[in-house]
Amino acid sequence: MAINKRHPLALFAILFVALGTTGVAYATVSGSTTPKVAAKSETQVEQGKQLFLEGCSSCHGLAAQGASDGPSLIGVGAASVDFQVATGRMPLAAPGVQAMPNMSSYTDEETAALAAYIATLGAGPAIPTEEMLDTTNAELALGGELFRTNCAQCHGASGSGGALSEGRYAPSLMDSSAKHLYEAMVSGPQAMPVFADSTISVEEKQHIIAYVAELQSEKSFGGHSLGRLGPVSEGLFIFVAGLGVLVIAAVWIGAKAK
Amino acid sequence: MNELEHPTGDPYGAKDGKDLVSGITVFPMEPHVPRKADIDPKAAIRAERQVATMFGLSSLMVILFVVAFILVPADLLIDAPIIGVVNANHLAIGFTFGMAILLIGLGAIHWAKKLMPDEEVIQERHALTSSNEERAAVQSSLQRGAAESGFRERKIIRRSLLGALALFPVPLIVLLRDLGPLPGTRLRETIWDEGIHLVTDATYKKIKASDIPIGGLINAVPENLLEVEHEEHNLNQRGKASIIIVRMDPADIVSQQGEAWDYQGVLAFSKICTHLGCPTSLYQQRTHHLLCPCHQSTFDLADSGNVVFGPAARRMPQLAITVDAEGYLVAQSGFNEPVGPSFWERG
């Protein structure tokens, strides 16, 4: 009786040994020829594929080919994935005209895995390297001119965003990182057009990013910036609040004393 | 107090609010209600103290202003509640100085309302018309003046005066010539012409068609723009010739303003809104809609630039483009229709 009775964990121990042996044997036979980095990125792609199937495929399709609820992701590139996922726009919180930025649902590692997987599906813009985002030699004045020519019409001269049609809007750039600015330009998320490196060069993008960083660092000396939208919000505020106070004062002055 | 100062009855013998003599409406006044400070000496003293407190606080604010000006560092930023990050020095001197003058005003009004005499009075005014005698005298004096001037008898003087008066406005009309010269064809033409390269705005680089991704947008101008601007010393040509270049999947193009005016899905449109001439480049690549930020006119670039929303009455003019031997975008010709807002002679 006692001899026949197996320890409850014995099954797991056998499985562990069997899997381990198979794995080591497989690695010895096939793994020696592939370099370490490739092996790592292969597992990254594999991890990305798993994450994609779990979290994204219900809308974008099992092969990322697109479906009624989500566009095809073939050829959108790693930059697009990194921008959409890292800024929390994807996975979409709720269907609507435009995805809202949010807390990211994935860790940096998982985001990188997803990006690596989508990048294997078709050629698209890659995530910019540190070197591409280096703005030490950027020219602010030229960046300002490029920003006003290409960005300000939607994002506003102060980069604080603006309205588009049918409920869409150009978001504020005040909290955007250099990497996400770059990725948005090369991937053209949502309503935004694509400003590829072939039309606005890497250096020109650096000028623009440096200029946006300058806008972000500008302090609002006059107190509340009212959205930095300029005369519209400021005018509305002073019209409502200022005239309101004047009306109250006039009523008080005109009222008979008791 | 006599009856005239408190016409709660009817001092003019008025009935139904009408003065029987002059026909002028007399508005009845509410009965006089004395204020607390008028009957209660304690309330009067309280009001007096309130007014004095306001004036006193005003003096205090002036002292605080000087203190703040000297002591609060000019470069200190603080995060004040509601109003946000603000320069502490500006906030302090602005608040104290503003309060100083506000408290003087509040005190003065409070004083006037609570303590200064409180009586309703009627200001009497005579009728506005002159008497019949005065009117007749003015009339006869005018007639005598006309007769004595000899205006009727001295025909030559009368006629030359009338002639001079008739001609007097002529210089004013001649001066209108300075509003011209008429624009001629300038409203209809831009510097775009056959074979002119499309170059990027601000950086003035030629554009390879193959470099533009689908969904891409480029703000562009004609390559000879800088040259022309240098000659003309103004930005008028830029105001007319600015364009946007977009690329879409050729399958998405529903219609164009001319046959084969695109190059493999690359389309060029005027950037100047046909409503009031705002620069219009809010291109939404998924819907191919182009939105004008001024009055929300929306043009469908996939469908001949037709207006789909807003006050614009005309479609966005399309520029026919193709590529040169090296693949750079060039214009097939100038614009086929005037760009920008409608004008009187356009019809």
Interface residues (C-beta under 8 A of the other chain):
Chain A: L142 E145 L146 T149 N150 Q153 C154 G162 L164 S165 E166 R168 A170 G188 Q190 A191 M192 P193 V194 F195 A196 S198 T199 E204 K219 S220 F221 G222 G223 H224 S225 W252 I253 K256 A257 K258
Chain B: V33 R35 K36 A37 L77 A80 I82 I83 G84 V85 V86 N87 H90 L91 I109 K113 K114 D118 T200 D201 A202 T203 I207 K208 D211 I212 P213 I214 G215 G216 L217 I218 N219 V246 P279 S281 L282 Y283 Q284 Q285 R286 T287 H289 L291 P293 Q296 T298 F309
